[in-house]
Amino acid sequence: MTVYPHAKINIGLSIIGKRPDGFHNIETIFYPIQLFDSLKIDASLVNAAENLTFTCDGIALPDNRLNENLCCKAYHLLDADYRLPPANIHLHKVIPVGAGLGGGSSDAAYTLKALNDLFQLQIPNEKLTMYASRLGGDCAFFLQRSPAFGIGKGDIIEPLSLSLDEYNIVLIKPPVFVSTAEAYASVVPKRTMHHLPKLLQTPVSDWRHTVFNDFEESVFKKFPEIGRIKEKLYSVGAVYASMSGSGSVVYGIFRESPCDVRKLFSSCFVWNN
């Protein structure tokens, strides 16, 4: 079975408080984009000496050890309750790592869904969402493929009516890695005065002045090149630009097809829809 985990961008991200469990409460809009990994799970290509094998190609993972990758953690999470048959997982990695695009979380969520289907576990979506939340704050979002308002750790998902189909979205990732833990450590939580889904009902061109990512201030100080990418996207016609998640990707939303961004950002990973 082959599935295609998708990436996301965050439109607005507020850090509103520290939780007793050490995590943070956030408010954000998750928006799915058409950038995909490829994940193949096969029950017939297994080394008999092991219950699970994992291989990966494409973009290198920082840690692809068998028990550390989120795909493997998803398998072991279900295996503890359902005693899964042996399986081989192969991940072809396309979504950049450490970019704020949720690639690892998406891979984990799609592993849960694929195992549920492949082995006919018949786990209802509510329970699958519970498993996803145990793997990561935004994993639950990737069990669906539609925009959503995320609260709590990002694991409480409320469907949202939002379409950017008439716009062009460009992703720019410089060759830097932003640690999520370090990004959170540098942010001072504060209550937001505005309801984010309501702000997104205004024209996209208004978001520049109303919709913000709380990580940008501290991340731009440490990595000024990321801040310069945002400025350059505005200078070439973006109606809205922002860092996604805790970075390091910056995306621009354009009304028309943008200029040759690959030449402008020749040292960066570049993607557009």
NORMO-V324504 format. One record per pair of residues at least 4 apart in sequence whose ideal C-beta (glycine too) atoms are under 7 Angstrom apart, sorted by the first residue. I is the first residue (numbers start at 1). J is the second residue. If there is no record, write none. Layout:
BEGIN
i->I j->J
i->I j->J
END
This chain:
BEGIN
i->1 j->41
i->1 j->114
i->1 j->117
i->1 j->118
i->2 j->38
i->2 j->39
i->2 j->40
i->3 j->39
i->3 j->110
i->3 j->113
i->3 j->114
i->4 j->36
i->4 j->37
i->4 j->38
i->5 j->36
i->5 j->37
i->5 j->39
i->5 j->106
i->5 j->107
i->5 j->110
i->5 j->142
i->6 j->32
i->6 j->33
i->6 j->34
i->6 j->35
i->6 j->36
i->6 j->106
i->6 j->145
i->7 j->33
i->7 j->35
i->7 j->95
i->7 j->101
i->7 j->102
i->7 j->103
i->7 j->106
i->8 j->30
i->8 j->31
i->8 j->32
i->8 j->33
i->8 j->101
i->8 j->102
i->8 j->141
i->9 j->31
i->9 j->33
i->9 j->244
i->9 j->251
i->10 j->28
i->10 j->29
i->10 j->30
i->10 j->100
i->10 j->213
i->10 j->244
i->10 j->245
i->11 j->29
i->11 j->31
i->11 j->200
i->11 j->211
i->12 j->28
i->12 j->29
i->12 j->196
i->12 j->211
i->12 j->212
i->12 j->213
i->13 j->26
i->13 j->28
i->13 j->213
i->13 j->214
i->13 j->215
i->13 j->245
i->14 j->26
i->14 j->27
i->14 j->192
i->14 j->214
i->15 j->24
i->15 j->26
i->15 j->187
i->15 j->189
i->15 j->214
i->16 j->25
i->16 j->26
i->16 j->27
i->16 j->189
i->16 j->190
i->16 j->191
i->16 j->192
i->17 j->24
i->17 j->25
i->17 j->189
i->18 j->24
i->18 j->189
i->19 j->23
i->19 j->24
i->19 j->25
i->23 j->137
i->23 j->153
i->24 j->184
i->24 j->189
i->25 j->152
i->26 j->150
i->26 j->154
i->27 j->151
i->27 j->192
i->27 j->196
i->28 j->150
i->28 j->154
i->29 j->147
i->29 j->149
i->29 j->160
i->29 j->196
i->29 j->200
i->30 j->138
i->30 j->141
i->30 j->147
i->30 j->148
i->30 j->150
i->31 j->147
i->31 j->162
i->31 j->164
i->32 j->145
i->32 j->146
i->32 j->147
i->33 j->169
i->33 j->273
i->34 j->273
i->35 j->94
i->35 j->95
i->35 j->271
i->36 j->94
i->37 j->91
i->37 j->92
i->37 j->93
i->37 j->94
i->37 j->95
i->37 j->103
i->37 j->106
i->37 j->107
i->38 j->92
i->39 j->71
i->39 j->91
i->39 j->107
i->39 j->110
i->39 j->111
i->39 j->114
i->40 j->90
i->41 j->87
i->41 j->89
i->41 j->114
i->41 j->115
i->41 j->118
i->42 j->87
i->42 j->88
i->43 j->85
i->43 j->86
i->43 j->87
i->43 j->118
i->45 j->88
i->46 j->53
i->46 j->86
i->46 j->87
i->46 j->88
i->47 j->53
i->51 j->86
i->52 j->66
i->52 j->72
i->52 j->75
i->52 j->86
i->52 j->87
i->53 j->88
i->54 j->66
i->54 j->69
i->54 j->71
i->54 j->72
i->54 j->89
i->55 j->90
i->56 j->61
i->56 j->64
i->56 j->91
i->56 j->93
i->57 j->92
i->58 j->92
i->58 j->93
i->58 j->94
i->59 j->93
i->59 j->94
i->59 j->96
i->59 j->97
i->61 j->69
i->61 j->93
i->61 j->97
i->62 j->97
i->63 j->68
i->63 j->69
i->64 j->69
i->65 j->69
i->66 j->72
i->67 j->72
i->69 j->73
i->70 j->74
i->70 j->104
i->70 j->107
i->70 j->108
i->70 j->135
i->70 j->136
i->71 j->75
i->71 j->89
i->71 j->91
i->71 j->107
i->71 j->108
i->71 j->111
i->72 j->76
i->72 j->89
i->73 j->77
i->73 j->108
i->73 j->135
i->74 j->78
i->74 j->108
i->74 j->111
i->74 j->112
i->74 j->135
i->75 j->79
i->75 j->84
i->75 j->87
i->75 j->89
i->75 j->111
i->75 j->115
i->76 j->80
i->77 j->131
i->77 j->134
i->77 j->135
i->78 j->82
i->78 j->84
i->78 j->112
i->78 j->115
i->78 j->131
i->79 j->83
i->79 j->84
i->82 j->121
i->84 j->115
i->84 j->119
i->85 j->119
i->89 j->111
i->91 j->107
i->95 j->101
i->95 j->103
i->96 j->101
i->96 j->103
i->96 j->173
i->96 j->249
i->96 j->269
i->97 j->103
i->98 j->177
i->98 j->178
i->98 j->248
i->99 j->173
i->99 j->248
i->99 j->249
i->100 j->243
i->100 j->244
i->100 j->245
i->100 j->246
i->100 j->247
i->100 j->248
i->100 j->249
i->101 j->244
i->101 j->249
i->102 j->106
i->102 j->138
i->102 j->142
i->102 j->245
i->103 j->107
i->104 j->108
i->105 j->109
i->105 j->136
i->105 j->138
i->105 j->139
i->105 j->142
i->106 j->110
i->106 j->142
i->107 j->111
i->108 j->112
i->108 j->135
i->108 j->136
i->108 j->139
i->109 j->113
i->109 j->132
i->109 j->139
i->109 j->142
i->109 j->143
i->110 j->114
i->110 j->142
i->111 j->115
i->112 j->116
i->112 j->128
i->112 j->131
i->112 j->132
i->113 j->117
i->113 j->128
i->113 j->143
i->114 j->118
i->115 j->119
i->115 j->121
i->116 j->121
i->116 j->123
i->116 j->128
i->123 j->127
i->123 j->128
i->124 j->128
i->125 j->129
i->125 j->143
i->126 j->130
i->127 j->131
i->128 j->132
i->128 j->143
i->129 j->133
i->129 j->140
i->129 j->143
i->130 j->134
i->131 j->135
i->132 j->139
i->132 j->140
i->132 j->143
i->133 j->139
i->133 j->140
i->133 j->155
i->135 j->139
i->137 j->153
i->137 j->154
i->137 j->155
i->138 j->150
i->138 j->154
i->140 j->155
i->140 j->157
i->141 j->148
i->141 j->150
i->141 j->157
i->144 j->148
i->146 j->159
i->147 j->160
i->147 j->162
i->148 j->157
i->148 j->158
i->148 j->159
i->148 j->160
i->149 j->158
i->149 j->160
i->149 j->196
i->149 j->197
i->150 j->154
i->150 j->156
i->150 j->157
i->151 j->156
i->152 j->156
i->160 j->197
i->162 j->200
i->164 j->169
i->164 j->253
i->167 j->204
i->167 j->253
i->167 j->254
i->167 j->255
i->168 j->254
i->168 j->257
i->168 j->258
i->168 j->272
i->168 j->273
i->169 j->251
i->169 j->253
i->169 j->272
i->169 j->273
i->170 j->251
i->170 j->252
i->170 j->254
i->170 j->258
i->170 j->261
i->170 j->272
i->171 j->249
i->171 j->251
i->171 j->270
i->171 j->271
i->172 j->229
i->172 j->249
i->172 j->250
i->172 j->265
i->172 j->268
i->172 j->270
i->173 j->248
i->173 j->249
i->173 j->268
i->173 j->269
i->174 j->225
i->174 j->226
i->174 j->229
i->174 j->248
i->174 j->268
i->175 j->267
i->176 j->223
i->176 j->225
i->176 j->248
i->177 j->248
i->178 j->183
i->178 j->219
i->178 j->223
i->178 j->246
i->178 j->247
i->178 j->248
i->179 j->183
i->180 j->184
i->180 j->246
i->181 j->185
i->182 j->186
i->183 j->187
i->183 j->215
i->183 j->218
i->183 j->219
i->183 j->246
i->183 j->247
i->186 j->218
i->187 j->214
i->187 j->215
i->187 j->218
i->194 j->198
i->194 j->199
i->196 j->200
i->199 j->210
i->199 j->211
i->200 j->211
i->202 j->206
i->202 j->210
i->204 j->239
i->204 j->240
i->204 j->253
i->205 j->239
i->206 j->210
i->207 j->211
i->207 j->240
i->208 j->240
i->213 j->242
i->213 j->243
i->215 j->219
i->215 j->243
i->215 j->246
i->215 j->247
i->216 j->220
i->216 j->243
i->217 j->221
i->218 j->222
i->219 j->223
i->219 j->226
i->219 j->243
i->219 j->246
i->219 j->247
i->220 j->224
i->220 j->226
i->220 j->227
i->223 j->248
i->224 j->228
i->225 j->229
i->226 j->243
i->226 j->247
i->226 j->248
i->226 j->250
i->227 j->231
i->228 j->232
i->229 j->233
i->229 j->250
i->230 j->234
i->230 j->241
i->230 j->243
i->230 j->250
i->231 j->235
i->232 j->236
i->232 j->264
i->233 j->238
i->233 j->241
i->233 j->250
i->233 j->252
i->234 j->238
i->234 j->241
i->236 j->258
i->236 j->259
i->236 j->264
i->237 j->254
i->237 j->258
i->238 j->252
i->238 j->253
i->238 j->254
i->239 j->253
i->239 j->254
i->239 j->255
i->240 j->253
i->241 j->250
i->241 j->251
i->241 j->252
i->242 j->250
i->242 j->251
i->243 j->247
i->243 j->250
i->244 j->249
i->244 j->251
i->254 j->258
i->260 j->264
i->261 j->265
i->261 j->270
i->261 j->272
i->262 j->266
i->262 j->270
i->265 j->270
END
